């Protein structure tokens, strides 16, 4: 344990960097948010933080309290977060896509004593607090700061073990879980990024990192922000990913590093090649989930590596694995090899290590005497779930992977998304990735449907692009799929939809798919294509 906090690290960097830019707000982002465009220097940001810090202290806020922030990717989010961190208050970043019932749960479960939100969300957040039986004030950044409704924890020492934030999982199964994240969690994320090297080497005092990812997730908040604070770089936060203006944003920002999600390269590769494709300063992209077949073509066209990585909110950078060194095995599902500080196991359902190349659940922990260093501290008010996650001293990720003889790890699927049909394990994500190549399918979501004979059958929801979804189209797609994948993986049930439950980062909300499937069967919404599923000779 050290005395360092995120605020103290920022203050040290600000004293050294002075008028150098800490943040840059592009004109496009400024227009969307209604804020000034241009640079915010380290000195300017330090002054803003100090102003907020004094206001919070004067109003009686301090250690042991939590404050909710629904402010999107605006600079003021960082101002308030670092100001609260300076006095030991934890923040609860709120996903702006959440609505009344979800906000009610978040407010009650987190025990936040104040919420600072966007002006158009005040009434809804106040209603959520009222529904939860809370007297919690809800304000905007322009309102007067109300006095704290509870007293700070007396005699609390602020250090690396102090809670910095409470981040909620997406809630793919049951209610979202609140991950307790300390200063150590955030500081290590910055250290890991600054020290790892290879294809993701960060240079001191000159990097410009562009991210469209939300600060209510660990990637932008823990990885991007603390990395730039640690190396004295400049952060450019977009409101979200805009494919049409992406390269203009990259060029105008002077970005040297970009963060991505797998859907982004796919959307960018739709554009025709151009002489301007390499007209940028980007040295590398860092993210996860790039389409295997597009990975090499993207790098060839745009001239920089996309470095795949694996982590989750619970592991933070304490258990991150990335393909930052060669061989990266481009064109496969490889996300790298564990570094010397991260220990891994790949196990079957009985907890036994599987053979090389065989699929199994990924277990991780920190190597050495402190297996939880850099990881989350636990789930708020849910010690049972925390203990279950750490069963046997290893964090059970729920991800199915395979490991090569050289240690390279390949993502297969989420463990709970495996469809078991007649003894065959079928990865939902594999079915989806193949179906999504069909020119008329915008997105698909596979789920296990109960089958009296085979155990499970593959049921798939599809959103089509400009064509009508009917029985003829379902049979046409299933017939096409028989040429693309093993017959048992082909959808036996197909339902066409206008939309699907997705997270803010456009991932399928798996926890909602089962209920949707049941409802669709009840409404006779599936088209039966099981008769087409025959082994080809």
C-alpha positions as CSV (number, residue, x, y, z in Angstrom):
1,X,0.0,0.0,0.0
2,X,1.3,3.5,-0.9
3,X,0.0,7.0,-0.3
4,X,-0.5,7.6,-4.0
5,X,-3.9,8.4,-5.4
6,X,-5.0,9.2,-9.0
7,X,-5.4,12.9,-7.9
8,X,-1.8,13.0,-6.5
9,X,-0.4,11.4,-9.7
10,X,-2.2,13.9,-11.8
11,X,-1.0,16.8,-9.6
12,X,2.6,15.6,-10.0
13,X,2.3,15.4,-13.8
14,X,0.5,18.7,-14.0
15,X,3.4,20.4,-12.0
16,X,5.8,19.0,-14.6
17,X,3.8,19.5,-17.8
18,X,2.3,22.9,-17.0
19,X,0.9,24.4,-20.2
20,X,1.1,21.2,-22.2
21,X,-2.3,19.9,-23.3
22,X,-3.9,17.4,-21.1
23,X,-7.1,17.2,-23.1
24,X,-8.1,18.3,-26.6
25,X,-11.8,18.8,-27.5
26,X,-12.4,18.6,-31.2
27,X,-14.9,21.0,-32.9
28,X,-17.2,18.1,-33.7
29,X,-17.3,17.0,-30.1
30,X,-17.6,20.5,-28.8
31,X,-20.6,21.1,-31.1
32,X,-22.4,18.0,-29.9
33,X,-21.8,18.8,-26.2
34,X,-22.1,22.5,-26.4
35,X,-18.7,23.2,-24.9
36,X,-15.6,25.1,-26.1
37,X,-13.3,23.4,-28.5
38,X,-9.5,23.3,-28.2
39,X,-6.8,22.4,-25.7
40,X,-7.2,22.1,-22.0
41,X,-3.7,22.4,-20.5
42,X,-2.5,20.5,-17.4
43,X,-2.4,23.8,-15.6
44,X,-6.0,24.7,-16.6
45,X,-7.3,21.3,-15.6
46,X,-5.5,21.4,-12.3
47,X,-7.2,24.8,-11.6
48,X,-10.6,23.4,-12.5
49,X,-10.1,20.4,-10.2
50,X,-9.0,22.6,-7.4
51,X,-12.1,24.8,-7.7
52,X,-14.4,21.7,-7.5
53,X,-12.3,20.2,-4.6
54,X,-12.8,23.4,-2.5
55,X,-16.6,23.4,-3.3
56,X,-17.0,19.8,-2.2
57,X,-14.9,20.2,0.9
58,X,-16.8,23.3,1.9
59,X,-20.1,21.4,1.4
60,X,-19.0,18.6,3.8
61,X,-18.1,15.9,1.4
62,X,-15.3,13.5,2.2
63,X,-14.0,9.9,2.6
64,X,-16.4,7.0,2.5
65,X,-19.1,8.7,0.4
66,X,-20.1,8.1,-3.2
67,X,-21.3,10.5,-5.9
68,X,-23.0,9.5,-9.1
69,X,-21.9,11.1,-12.4
70,X,-24.0,11.0,-15.6
71,X,-22.0,13.4,-17.7
72,X,-20.9,11.3,-20.8
73,X,-17.4,12.0,-22.1
74,X,-17.3,15.7,-21.2
75,X,-14.1,17.1,-19.7
76,X,-16.2,18.1,-16.6
77,X,-16.5,14.4,-15.8
78,X,-12.7,14.3,-15.2
79,X,-12.7,17.5,-13.3
80,X,-15.2,16.3,-10.8
81,X,-13.8,12.8,-10.6
82,X,-10.3,14.0,-9.7
83,X,-11.6,16.6,-7.3
84,X,-13.6,14.0,-5.4
85,X,-10.7,11.6,-5.5
86,X,-8.6,14.3,-3.8
87,X,-10.9,14.1,-0.8
88,X,-11.6,10.4,-0.7
89,X,-15.0,10.4,-2.4
90,X,-15.7,7.5,-4.8
91,X,-17.6,8.2,-8.0
92,X,-20.3,6.0,-9.6
93,X,-20.1,6.6,-13.4
94,X,-23.6,6.2,-14.9
95,X,-24.3,4.9,-18.3
96,X,-26.5,7.4,-20.1
97,X,-28.5,4.6,-21.8
98,X,-29.9,3.5,-18.4
99,X,-33.5,4.4,-17.8
100,X,-35.8,4.8,-14.8
101,X,-35.8,1.3,-13.2
102,X,-32.1,0.8,-13.9
103,X,-31.3,4.2,-12.4
104,X,-33.4,3.4,-9.4
105,X,-31.4,0.2,-8.7
106,X,-28.1,2.0,-9.2
107,X,-28.9,4.8,-6.9
108,X,-30.2,2.5,-4.1
109,X,-27.5,-0.2,-4.4
110,X,-24.5,2.2,-4.6
111,X,-25.8,4.3,-1.7
112,X,-24.6,7.4,-3.6
113,X,-25.5,10.6,-1.7
114,X,-25.5,12.9,-4.7
115,X,-26.0,12.6,-8.4
116,X,-24.6,15.2,-10.9
117,X,-26.2,14.7,-14.2
118,X,-27.0,16.2,-17.6
119,X,-29.8,18.8,-17.5
120,X,-32.2,16.7,-19.6
121,X,-31.8,13.7,-17.1
122,X,-32.4,15.6,-13.9
123,X,-36.2,14.8,-13.7
124,X,-35.7,11.2,-14.5
125,X,-32.9,10.8,-11.9
126,X,-34.9,12.5,-9.3
127,X,-37.8,10.2,-10.0
128,X,-35.5,7.2,-9.7
129,X,-34.2,8.4,-6.3
130,X,-37.8,9.0,-5.1
131,X,-38.8,5.6,-6.3
132,X,-35.9,4.1,-4.3
133,X,-37.0,6.0,-1.2
134,X,-33.9,8.2,-1.2
135,X,-33.6,11.9,-0.3
136,X,-30.6,12.1,-2.6
137,X,-30.2,15.5,-4.3
138,X,-29.8,15.5,-8.1
139,X,-28.1,18.5,-9.7
140,X,-26.4,19.7,-12.9
141,X,-22.9,21.0,-13.0
142,X,-24.3,24.6,-13.1
143,X,-26.3,24.2,-9.9
144,X,-25.3,25.1,-6.4
145,X,-23.7,22.3,-4.5
146,X,-26.0,21.0,-1.7
147,X,-24.5,20.1,1.6
148,X,-23.5,16.5,2.1
149,X,-26.3,14.4,3.7
150,X,-23.9,12.1,5.5
151,X,-20.7,12.8,7.4
152,X,-17.4,11.7,6.0
153,X,-15.6,8.8,7.6
154,X,-13.5,10.3,10.4
155,X,-9.8,9.8,10.4
156,X,-9.7,8.1,7.0
157,X,-6.3,8.0,5.4
158,X,-6.3,8.4,1.6
159,X,-4.0,5.9,-0.1
160,X,-3.8,3.4,-2.9
161,X,-6.3,1.1,-1.1
162,X,-9.0,3.9,-1.0
163,X,-12.0,3.3,-3.2
164,X,-11.8,5.4,-6.3
165,X,-14.9,4.3,-8.2
166,X,-17.8,1.9,-8.3
167,X,-18.3,0.6,-11.8
168,X,-21.3,-1.6,-12.7
169,X,-21.1,-4.5,-15.0
170,X,-23.6,-4.6,-17.9
171,X,-25.7,-7.1,-16.1
172,X,-25.8,-9.9,-18.6
173,X,-27.1,-12.2,-15.9
174,X,-29.4,-10.8,-13.2
175,X,-28.9,-7.3,-11.8
176,X,-25.7,-5.4,-12.5
177,X,-22.9,-6.0,-10.0
178,X,-21.0,-3.0,-8.6
179,X,-17.2,-3.5,-8.9
180,X,-15.3,-1.8,-6.2
181,X,-12.2,-0.2,-7.8
182,X,-9.4,1.3,-5.7
183,X,-6.7,3.9,-6.5
184,X,-4.3,1.0,-6.9
185,X,-6.6,-0.4,-9.7
186,X,-6.4,2.8,-11.7
187,X,-2.8,3.6,-11.0
188,X,-1.7,0.1,-12.1
189,X,-3.6,0.5,-15.3
190,X,-1.6,3.6,-16.1
191,X,1.7,1.9,-15.1
192,X,0.9,-1.2,-17.1
193,X,0.3,0.7,-20.3
194,X,3.3,3.0,-19.7
195,X,5.7,0.1,-19.1
196,X,4.5,-2.8,-21.3
197,X,6.3,-1.9,-24.5
198,X,6.3,-3.7,-27.8
199,X,3.7,-2.5,-30.3
200,X,2.0,-0.5,-27.6
201,X,5.0,1.5,-26.3
202,X,4.0,4.9,-25.0
203,X,6.5,7.7,-25.2
204,X,6.8,10.3,-22.5
205,X,5.3,13.7,-22.9
206,X,4.2,13.4,-26.6
207,X,1.4,10.9,-27.1
208,X,-2.1,11.9,-28.2
209,X,-4.6,9.3,-27.5
210,X,-8.0,9.3,-29.2
211,X,-10.8,7.2,-27.7
212,X,-14.5,7.0,-28.6
213,X,-15.1,4.6,-25.7
214,X,-17.3,5.7,-22.7
215,X,-15.8,6.8,-19.4
216,X,-18.4,4.8,-17.5
217,X,-16.4,1.7,-18.6
218,X,-13.0,0.7,-17.4
219,X,-11.2,1.0,-20.7
220,X,-11.5,4.7,-21.1
221,X,-11.7,5.7,-17.4
222,X,-8.9,3.4,-16.1
223,X,-6.8,2.6,-19.1
224,X,-6.9,5.7,-21.3
225,X,-7.1,8.4,-18.7
226,X,-4.5,7.1,-16.3
227,X,-2.2,6.2,-19.1
228,X,-2.1,9.7,-20.4
229,X,-1.7,11.1,-16.8
230,X,1.2,8.6,-16.2
231,X,3.1,9.5,-19.4
232,X,2.1,13.2,-19.6
233,X,0.2,12.8,-22.8
234,X,-3.0,14.4,-24.2
235,X,-6.4,12.7,-24.2
236,X,-9.0,13.2,-26.9
237,X,-12.4,11.8,-25.9
238,X,-15.1,11.6,-28.5
239,X,-18.8,11.4,-27.6
240,X,-18.9,8.1,-29.5
241,X,-17.7,6.4,-32.6
242,X,-18.7,8.3,-35.8
243,X,-17.5,6.2,-38.8
244,X,-18.0,8.9,-41.4
245,X,-16.0,11.5,-39.6
246,X,-13.5,9.1,-37.8
247,X,-10.5,9.7,-40.0
248,X,-11.1,13.5,-40.0
249,X,-11.1,13.3,-36.2
250,X,-7.9,11.3,-36.3
251,X,-6.1,13.8,-38.5
252,X,-7.4,16.9,-36.8
253,X,-6.6,15.7,-33.4
254,X,-3.1,14.6,-34.4
255,X,-3.7,11.3,-32.6
256,X,-0.8,9.0,-32.2
257,X,-2.8,6.2,-30.5
258,X,-6.4,5.1,-31.1
259,X,-8.6,2.8,-29.0
260,X,-11.2,0.7,-30.8
261,X,-13.9,-2.0,-30.4
262,X,-14.1,-4.8,-32.9
263,X,-17.1,-3.3,-34.8
264,X,-15.1,-0.2,-35.7
265,X,-12.5,-1.7,-38.1
266,X,-15.4,-3.5,-39.8
267,X,-17.3,-0.3,-40.4
268,X,-14.2,1.6,-41.5
269,X,-13.3,-1.1,-44.1
270,X,-16.6,-0.6,-45.9
271,X,-15.2,2.6,-47.4
272,X,-13.3,2.4,-50.7
273,X,-9.5,2.6,-50.4
274,X,-8.1,6.1,-50.8
275,X,-4.7,7.8,-51.3
276,X,-5.4,9.5,-47.9
277,X,-5.7,6.2,-46.0
278,X,-2.2,6.6,-44.5
279,X,-2.4,10.4,-44.0
280,X,-2.3,10.3,-40.2
281,X,0.1,10.1,-37.2
282,X,-1.3,6.9,-35.6
283,X,1.4,4.5,-34.4
284,X,-1.0,1.8,-33.2
285,X,-4.6,0.9,-32.3
286,X,-5.4,-0.9,-29.0
287,X,-8.6,-2.8,-28.5
288,X,-10.4,-6.1,-28.9
289,X,-12.6,-8.1,-31.2
290,X,-11.4,-7.2,-34.6
291,X,-12.9,-9.4,-37.3
292,X,-10.3,-12.1,-38.1
293,X,-10.7,-11.7,-41.9
294,X,-10.3,-7.9,-41.7
295,X,-7.4,-7.7,-39.3
296,X,-4.5,-8.0,-41.9
297,X,-6.3,-6.0,-44.7
298,X,-7.0,-3.2,-42.2
299,X,-3.3,-3.0,-41.2
300,X,-2.2,-3.1,-44.8
301,X,-4.6,-0.3,-45.9
302,X,-4.1,2.1,-42.9
303,X,-0.5,1.3,-42.0
304,X,-0.6,0.6,-38.3
305,X,-1.1,-2.4,-36.1
306,X,-4.3,-3.2,-34.3
307,X,-3.2,-4.7,-31.0
308,X,-5.7,-7.2,-29.6
309,X,-6.1,-7.5,-25.9
310,X,-8.2,-9.2,-23.2
311,X,-9.3,-7.9,-19.9
312,X,-12.6,-7.3,-18.0
313,X,-13.7,-4.9,-15.3
314,X,-12.9,-7.4,-12.6
315,X,-9.3,-8.0,-13.7
316,X,-8.4,-4.4,-14.6
317,X,-4.9,-4.3,-15.9
318,X,-3.8,-6.6,-13.2
319,X,-4.8,-9.5,-15.4
320,X,-4.7,-8.0,-18.8
321,X,-3.3,-10.1,-21.7
322,X,-2.4,-8.5,-25.0
323,X,-0.8,-9.3,-28.4
324,X,1.7,-6.5,-28.1
325,X,4.7,-8.7,-29.2
326,X,5.2,-10.8,-32.3
327,X,4.1,-13.2,-33.4
328,X,0.6,-11.7,-33.1
329,X,-1.0,-14.4,-35.2
330,X,-3.0,-12.0,-37.2
331,X,-6.1,-13.5,-38.9
332,X,-6.8,-15.8,-35.9
333,X,-8.7,-15.1,-32.6
334,X,-5.4,-14.7,-30.8
335,X,-5.3,-12.0,-28.1
336,X,-1.7,-12.6,-27.0
337,X,0.4,-14.4,-24.4
338,X,0.3,-13.7,-20.7
339,X,3.3,-11.7,-19.4
340,X,5.5,-12.8,-16.6
341,X,3.3,-11.0,-14.0
342,X,0.1,-12.8,-15.0
343,X,-0.6,-16.5,-14.4
344,X,-3.3,-18.3,-16.4
345,X,-4.9,-21.7,-16.5
346,X,-7.4,-23.2,-19.1
347,X,-9.7,-25.7,-17.4
348,X,-12.7,-28.0,-18.1
349,X,-15.9,-27.9,-16.2
350,X,-14.4,-30.1,-13.4
351,X,-11.6,-27.6,-12.9
352,X,-8.9,-29.8,-14.6
353,X,-6.3,-28.3,-16.9
354,X,-7.2,-29.1,-20.5
355,X,-4.7,-30.3,-23.2
356,X,-2.9,-27.8,-25.4
357,X,-5.2,-26.5,-28.1
358,X,-8.4,-27.7,-26.4
359,X,-11.1,-25.2,-25.3
360,X,-11.6,-24.5,-21.7
361,X,-12.4,-21.7,-19.3
362,X,-9.7,-19.1,-18.7
363,X,-8.6,-18.6,-15.1
364,X,-6.3,-15.7,-14.2
365,X,-4.5,-14.2,-11.2
366,X,-1.5,-12.1,-10.5
367,X,1.8,-14.0,-10.3
368,X,3.7,-13.7,-7.0
369,X,2.6,-13.1,-3.5
370,X,-0.4,-10.9,-4.2
371,X,-2.7,-12.7,-6.6
372,X,-5.3,-9.9,-6.6
373,X,-2.9,-7.0,-7.3
374,X,-4.5,-4.6,-9.8
375,X,-7.8,-6.5,-9.8
376,X,-11.1,-5.2,-8.5
377,X,-11.6,-5.4,-4.7
378,X,-14.9,-7.3,-4.9
379,X,-18.6,-6.9,-5.7
380,X,-20.4,-4.4,-3.5
381,X,-22.8,-6.1,-1.0
382,X,-22.2,-9.5,-2.7
383,X,-19.4,-11.4,-1.0
384,X,-20.9,-14.7,-2.2
385,X,-20.5,-13.7,-5.8
386,X,-17.0,-12.4,-5.1
387,X,-16.0,-15.7,-3.5
388,X,-17.5,-17.7,-6.3
389,X,-15.6,-15.7,-8.9
390,X,-12.3,-16.3,-7.0
391,X,-13.0,-20.0,-6.2
392,X,-9.7,-21.8,-5.6
393,X,-7.6,-18.7,-5.7
394,X,-8.1,-18.0,-9.4
395,X,-10.5,-15.5,-11.0
396,X,-12.9,-17.5,-13.2
397,X,-13.4,-15.3,-16.3
398,X,-16.3,-17.2,-17.9
399,X,-14.5,-17.0,-21.2
400,X,-13.7,-20.1,-23.2
401,X,-10.3,-20.0,-24.8
402,X,-7.7,-22.4,-26.2
403,X,-3.9,-22.1,-25.6
404,X,-1.2,-23.0,-28.1
405,X,2.1,-24.6,-27.1
406,X,3.8,-21.2,-27.2
407,X,1.3,-19.8,-24.7
408,X,-0.8,-17.9,-27.2
409,X,-4.4,-17.6,-26.2
410,X,-7.3,-17.7,-28.6
411,X,-10.8,-16.5,-27.7
412,X,-13.5,-19.1,-28.4
413,X,-16.7,-17.7,-26.7
414,X,-18.3,-16.8,-23.4
415,X,-18.8,-20.0,-21.4
416,X,-22.5,-19.3,-20.9
417,X,-23.0,-18.8,-24.7
418,X,-22.0,-22.3,-25.6
419,X,-24.8,-24.3,-27.3
420,X,-24.6,-28.0,-26.7
421,X,-26.3,-29.9,-29.5
422,X,-26.1,-33.7,-29.7
423,X,-22.8,-33.6,-27.8
424,X,-21.3,-30.9,-30.0
425,X,-20.3,-27.7,-28.3
426,X,-21.2,-24.7,-30.5
427,X,-20.0,-21.2,-29.8
428,X,-22.7,-18.7,-30.3
429,X,-20.2,-16.0,-31.3
430,X,-18.8,-18.3,-34.1
431,X,-22.3,-18.9,-35.5
432,X,-22.9,-15.1,-35.4
433,X,-19.6,-14.2,-37.0
434,X,-20.3,-16.4,-39.9
435,X,-23.9,-15.4,-40.4
436,X,-22.9,-11.7,-40.2
437,X,-20.9,-12.2,-43.4
438,X,-24.1,-12.7,-45.3
439,X,-24.7,-9.6,-47.4
440,X,-28.3,-9.2,-46.2
441,X,-27.7,-9.7,-42.4
442,X,-26.8,-6.6,-40.4
443,X,-26.5,-8.4,-37.1
444,X,-27.3,-11.8,-35.7
445,X,-27.6,-13.2,-32.2
446,X,-27.5,-16.9,-31.5
447,X,-29.0,-18.6,-28.4
448,X,-29.6,-22.1,-27.2
449,X,-33.2,-23.3,-27.6
450,X,-34.3,-26.4,-25.7
451,X,-34.7,-29.5,-27.9
452,X,-36.2,-32.7,-26.5
453,X,-33.9,-34.9,-28.8
454,X,-30.7,-33.0,-29.1
455,X,-30.5,-31.1,-25.8
456,X,-30.1,-27.7,-27.5
457,X,-30.9,-26.4,-30.9
458,X,-29.4,-23.3,-32.5
459,X,-31.9,-20.4,-32.5
460,X,-30.8,-17.2,-34.2
461,X,-32.3,-13.7,-34.2
462,X,-31.5,-11.6,-37.3
463,X,-31.8,-8.0,-38.3
464,X,-31.9,-7.8,-42.1
465,X,-30.6,-5.0,-44.3
466,X,-33.2,-3.8,-46.8
467,X,-35.0,-7.1,-47.4
468,X,-38.1,-8.8,-46.2
469,X,-37.8,-11.5,-43.6
470,X,-40.1,-14.4,-44.2
471,X,-40.0,-18.2,-44.4
472,X,-38.5,-18.2,-47.9
473,X,-35.7,-15.9,-46.7
474,X,-35.1,-18.0,-43.6
475,X,-34.6,-21.1,-45.7
476,X,-32.4,-19.3,-48.2
477,X,-30.1,-18.1,-45.3
478,X,-30.0,-21.6,-43.7
479,X,-29.2,-23.1,-47.1
480,X,-26.4,-20.6,-47.5
481,X,-25.1,-21.3,-44.0
482,X,-24.8,-25.0,-44.8
483,X,-22.0,-24.0,-47.1
484,X,-20.4,-21.8,-44.5
485,X,-20.3,-24.0,-41.4
486,X,-20.8,-27.5,-40.0
487,X,-24.4,-28.6,-40.5
488,X,-25.0,-28.8,-36.7
489,X,-24.1,-25.2,-36.3
490,X,-26.6,-23.9,-38.8
491,X,-29.7,-22.2,-37.3
492,X,-32.6,-24.6,-36.7
493,X,-34.8,-21.7,-35.7
494,X,-34.7,-18.2,-37.2
495,X,-36.5,-15.1,-36.1
496,X,-36.3,-11.8,-37.9
497,X,-36.3,-8.7,-35.7
498,X,-36.1,-4.9,-36.0
499,X,-33.7,-4.5,-33.1
500,X,-31.9,-6.5,-30.4
501,X,-30.9,-5.8,-26.8
502,X,-27.4,-4.3,-27.0
503,X,-25.0,-2.7,-24.5
504,X,-23.7,0.9,-24.9
505,X,-20.8,-0.6,-26.7
506,X,-23.0,-2.5,-29.1
507,X,-22.4,-5.9,-27.6
508,X,-25.4,-8.3,-27.3
509,X,-27.0,-8.4,-23.9
510,X,-26.8,-12.2,-23.5
511,X,-28.8,-12.1,-20.3
512,X,-31.8,-10.8,-22.1
513,X,-31.7,-13.2,-25.1
514,X,-33.2,-16.2,-23.2
515,X,-36.3,-14.2,-22.2
516,X,-36.6,-12.9,-25.8
517,X,-36.3,-16.4,-27.1
518,X,-39.1,-17.7,-24.8
519,X,-41.4,-14.8,-25.8
520,X,-40.7,-15.3,-29.5
521,X,-41.6,-19.0,-29.2
522,X,-44.8,-18.2,-27.3
523,X,-45.7,-15.8,-30.1
524,X,-44.9,-18.3,-32.8
525,X,-42.2,-15.9,-34.1
526,X,-39.6,-18.5,-35.1
527,X,-39.3,-20.1,-38.5
528,X,-38.4,-23.8,-38.3
529,X,-35.4,-24.6,-40.5
530,X,-34.4,-27.8,-38.7
531,X,-35.4,-30.0,-41.7
532,X,-32.6,-28.4,-43.7
533,X,-29.9,-29.4,-41.2
534,X,-28.4,-32.5,-42.8
535,X,-24.8,-33.7,-42.8
536,X,-23.2,-33.1,-46.3
537,X,-21.6,-36.1,-47.9
